[in-house]
């Protein structure tokens, strides 16, 4: 949202305008920072302070930076980074974009001073509005010979999604993995030319080869704004886009440089419209206005409009109306701007992924998501919503399954070397990203709607999908298995952290889990093991801060148990004890005797297994062959008769209890017999 929504959210519906209350103090602080360009000195000091905390594992071991020392280093790094973000955000609020741009150094100095994520955070407010910028085609570079294998006349190619730890084949151009001529042609694929034809073609002189532009430099649409062009040159200097052979080409295989600049220049407010927050604040102002009007009615009935209380209410009502009108106007402008941004993204999506390859997906994770996701919580949410937006726009070339395979491998490895603030930010990213996947998994109808005719849900990589007749989409069952695999992979890294003896590793794992507890872990197998690990830390940990965090997290995980997902393709029950059917039949052949109190207690036993039930069916045959039981001194109480339906007493027995009768029924039967004997 805009600045008005942020200030009103912090003011919590106060009648006084936050801007009017603190405008004077803000202006004085802004002038102090702008005077003599003091903000540049502050930015430079914070940048150098952040760089001093990047210590390798070898240096940390040499300096014995373990335990409390690493904890202190983490706190100092988080403090320097938070101060840098606060200074930058304050200047964005109090300065217009044109004034803010005068405070910045040259773009080359800015990218030399900060890493790419912080440099774009500082620069973003000075860039022109993305929705209003104009486009022009980029001039093509000199043409270069194109190998026959990459000729424009080559057929549609399909690339299978590699294994999670698989890397691109070294022989494939630009890191792609294409089907070879010896492989069986997939559906819609055309067989490649044989070796003889290819050898004859390669034997021709170079001058006869087709001369086409470099495929990495397809005619690209860029912004005509001079600011964006200057930033583009600075990015080319400090983020090298160089080819292996020295030819001009991107370091991002299969991705356009315009896509790179689009990703970094946009902010969370550009792609997300907080409609609910605006409506809530506007409704709150309406309630305050209604209350104010009701408070003024008694004074108006008494015609006491000159009193101090009435004038205060009147002034407060005017202030509330102005604040409500400003918020409604900002909401209208934000909605129009959001629609323009979405329209521009819809037009530019064809230029983002030039090649649908695993190398392009891997570059998107490593050069786009990884540097930005740990910068701040807003940037983490931006990465999540940007991926969702790519899916909603049905961007060709983006492969959802392989994207999750890549980031669950790449991002989870940085958990162990994160500071506490970075672990919290990663937890925010994990919670929001997994919530989208869980929502699609729980609702097959929604998954069918989202994935219908959506190239992001292709099962394989298709170089020219519009030429392929039979394109395979990811089925919902495969999507469920993918979610189970991704959650298990993330939990594997968190489990290693919880089992570690280092304070930083244990704390980071618990912090990530505490932020993502509502959406991770949800697969029953991972959730049960995770709960056991957290309870183990709660019971055995000696450090009070970690112990308290583990205790609260264990309570939350137990409370979330009804939401766990039972997977059909994993074994959740233990195997039954191996018992042969022959053993059950042998038990059935033995005489069945129910005597004494055991007969009365028999119905209260737990249900018998199937083998015992089968033995009962075979029991009547065994009963007919056995001899008549005779009472003995050790068992004078009960002997089961051969015919339970006959209620006449057997001579020589004190009492006969029929199988299946209760103790009360037996006593009633004995009482009836004594009464008959007395009458006779």
RAZIZI-V487740 format. One line per field, one symbol per residue. ss: DSSP state (~ for helix, > for strand, _ for the rest). psi: psi as a letter, one per 30 degrees, with the letter a starting at -180 (. if undefined). A space follows every 10 residues. Layout:
ss=???
psi=???
//
This chain:
ss=__~~~~~~~~ ~______~~~ ~~~~~~~~~~ ~~~~~~~~~~ ~~~~~~~~~~ ~_____~~~~ ~~_____~~~ ~~~~~~~~~~ ~~~~~~~~~~ ~~~~__~~~~ ~~~___~~~~ ~~~__~~~~~ ~~~~~~____ ____>>>___ ___>>__~~~ _______>>_ __________ __~~~_____ __________ ____~~~~~~ ~~___~~~__ >>__~~~___ >>>__~~~~~ ~~~~~~~~__ _>_____>__ ____>_~~~~ ~~~~~__~~~ ~___~~~~~~ ~~~~~~~~~~ ~~~~~~~~~~ ~______~~~ ~~~~~~~~~~ ~~~~~~~~~~ ~~~~~~~~~~ ~~~~~~~~~~ ~_>____~~~ ~~~~~~~~~~ ~~~___~~~~ ~~~~~~~~~~ ~~_______~ ~~~~~~~~~~ ~~~~_____~ ~~~~~~~~~~ ~~~~~~~~~~ ~~_~~~~~~~ ~___~~~>__ >>__~~~___ __>__~~~~~ ~~~~~~~~~~ ~~~~~~~~~_ __~~~~~~~~ ~~~~~_____ __>~~~~~~~ ~~~~~~~~~~ ___~~~~~~~ ~~~~~~~~~_ ~~~_>_____ __________ ~~~~~~~~~_ _____~~~~~ ~~~~_____~ ~~~~~~~~~~ ~~~~~_____ __________ __________ __________ __~~~~~~~~ ~~~~~~~~~_
psi=aaeeeeeeee fhgkekkeee egeeeeeeee eeeekghfee eeeeeeeeee ffgjkleeee eeghilceee eeeeeeeeee eeeeeeeeee eeefkleeee ffflaleeee ffelleeeef eefeffllke ffklllkkkk lkllkklefg kfgllklkkk kllegkllkf fkkggljlkl fflkklkflk kllleeeeee effllfffkk jllkffhkjk klkfkfeeee eeeeefefik iklegfkjll fjkgkkfeee eeeffllefe fkjieeeeee eeeeeeeeee eeeeffeeee efhifgleee eeeeeeeeee eeeeeeeeee eeeeeeeeee eeeeeeefff gejekileee eeeeeefdee fffgeleeee eeeefeeeee eefhkkfkje eeeeeeffee efffefglle eeeeeeeeee eeefeeeeee efjeeeeeee fkhjffgkfl kkeifffkej kklkleeeee eeeeeeeeee feeeeeeffl fkeeeeeeee eeeeegfffk kfkeeeeeee eeeeeeeeef kfkeeeeeee eeeeeeeefg efgkkjkfgl jfklklkjkl feeeeeeffl kjkjlbfeee feffllklle eeeeeeefee eeeffllkkk klefifekkk lejffjgkkk kfkekkkkkf lleeeeeeee eeeeeeeee.
//
